[in-house]
Amino acid sequence: MRSPIQNKDQAPPLALSEEEDNLRSLVEGAPIGIYRSTPDGRVFLANRALLQILGYSSFEEFTSLNVESGLYTPDYPRHKFLNVIEQKGSVEGLEFALRRKDGGVIFVREYARAVRGPDGKTRYYEGTLEDVTAHRRAEEALRENEARWRSLIENAPEVILNINRNGEILFINRVLEGVEQGKVIGTTIYEYFPPADVERIRPVIEQAWDTGRPASYEVSGPGPNASVTWYSTSVGPVLRGKRVVSLMLLTMDITERRRAEADLRRQMELYEALVTAQSDLLQGMVIVNPLTQEVLYLNDAIVQIFGFSREEVRAKRSFFDNVAPEEREVLQDRLKRRLAGLGGPDHYETVVLHKDGSRRHVEVSVKPLDSPDGLRLVALVRDITERKRAREQIQKLNAELELRVRHRTAELEAANKELEAFSSSVSHDLRAPLRTIDGFSQALLEDHTAQLNEEGRHLLERVRHGTQHMAELIDDLLALSRVTRSELRRERVDLSALADSILLRFRQETPQRVVETQVSPNLVAECDLALIRVALENLLNNAWKFTSRQPKARIEFGAEPKGNETVYFVRDNGAGFDMAHSSKLFIPFERLHKATEFEGTGIGLATVQRIILRHGGRVWAEGVVNKGAALYFTLNGHRGEP
Amino acid sequence: MNEKTILLVEDNPDDEALMRRALRKHNIPARILVARDGVEAIDQIFRSGFDGSLALPAVIFLDLKMPRMDGFEVLRRLRADDRTRTVPVIIFTSSNESQDIRGGYELGANSYVRKPVDFLEFSESVRLLAEYWLRLNELPPVHGELRFAERFAY
């Protein structure tokens, strides 16, 4: 009986039996490919499965194939297969690629043997072929996956361990410093920790194993430069089904994180301290969200300023609710500008509402802050209500004061003017009666000489003297009052020339007098010309007067430098005075000589003193009775030119 | 009437008496007219003569401080009118205030005398001034010479 799959031309026919039929159908129906091929590569037996695997619809199609080129691929040429099978007589589980009819490449696993004849030569090969493409792909994928994970684990910065419940290290992804790689596996993790840490870690590990739930712990170890290194370990149970078969430990160096945390904590503490200190200083601080107008943070001082508790402030919808109504628009506008990036004033004053309804003036400093959650505004707020009130008070006081000063000045000016007018009209009015007295006394003397005897004439002369003296008094008083009232106008005055002219006039008025005068030349000073003239006239007049009894009268005007001042003097060798009474010299009307000795009003020196004082200078006198006197004066400490 | 006139403008009767006395003492040849204040003075001066022209005094002795109208106003009016512009005016006053002196000269006074209390001094000033101005006006008022006189008067 011929097999329908046998090639007529090949192989010797085998005896058929029922067993063979069964075998044939077994072969034919087998789920894996079965074949027989000649040593030169011609397949003369191929079951349905094989054809299916290779994508051929019929045996005829397949058998006409050139196996070398049509079946094998360049990576897996036939001769490799041949090498193995010839050498070993069989191949077992050889995996290689084959080409299908449609050109696609598949992977197959082959078991084959070489059937040899009695001469030892291979008569044919026979074997099985399994399509393991999918399988292989899955394997490859798995391998790739595994490689990827391995790479991840091995290159991870963290130390990754795989341990069992006892802490035995089953796997470690890297070399631990100071520990030989090979020596790690099999040791327990507890060997690497101090006992205190072990006590802490062990329960965590065991609990993770028992509960199948992840856990973590932190340990510290010595770091470089005697610092401390901190580690955080995550414990992850590896489950197979519901059972924990091992634990994965992932250890991270968290030293930096801890340091950052410590820094942050320190900063927070500092911040808190600062904020509290500001509260102590009554510096209110509030942080707001400009977009939502929420108050995010406020310190105690703010509570004081507004009178609301923290909760009450927070409860308000917007921080504008605390701002006085008339100020809201301005501030809202500013906020808009700030949000639009246009910036705004960082420092300003505004008005807020206290809980009790009162208005408080506050000084605000605003600083924008970029926080991770968005723009924030930090506002430092200080209650300046009192300060403002005080300021306003001061301003009001100042204004009042200024007004008062102006009034007073106007009053003074008016008073001065009045005084001026009064003085001149007084002098005018006082002189008129004196004229009358003098005039009519003289008339008496002239017209009624016959009726008057010597004594009578004498009496009238005394009347006339009296009136003239009074006239002088009036003039001197007028001059004295003028000295005080007039404005000092300083200019360069040639004192020498002034003294010369005054003395010259005296000579002209009383030519009979013989007086030796000496005036130092080029004495120049910054002073009021009119006033200094009056002063010098008085001083020189005194000298002229009091030397009238001297046969060899001598008057000197000069200056001496003393320190950084120039001291001017008028010296005479006349009657002098008793130094005991020198304090009276400058008092108006006080006279140190009898009117019979020397006439005078007693006002002259008072006038001189006033003039010198107005210049800021000093005046004093020295005298010796019957030897002479010297009057000294300075003009406000400015050094005149010698 | 060829007699010269001195117009005395003075409100104080004692001063008037003393002035008269001084003029008499020195035999000043002039008729003395008195006006008690500025208003009277203006009246007197601007009262026209029979022929319509003004009978002007040879010299005016003018006090400054007077009621109703003071000496400055009188002087101002005198100098403002062409007819009286050249009349010599001597200010006799108590005031020695520099602004009064300046004012007097600015307004066109010919002299300024502070009335001394001493009568002898006073009568001497009066003599000097009266003689001077009276004699000056003795020159015939020829046009050219009037000009010359004007220069002196002003």
Interface residues (C-beta under 8 A of the other chain):
Chain A: S424 S425 S427 H428 D429 R431 A432 P433 L434 R435 T436 D438 G439 F440 S441 Q442 A443 E446 R464 T467 Q468 M470 A471 D475
Chain B: N12 D14 D15 A17 L18 R21 K25 K65 T93 S94 S95 N96 E97 K115 P116 V117 D118 F119 L120 F122
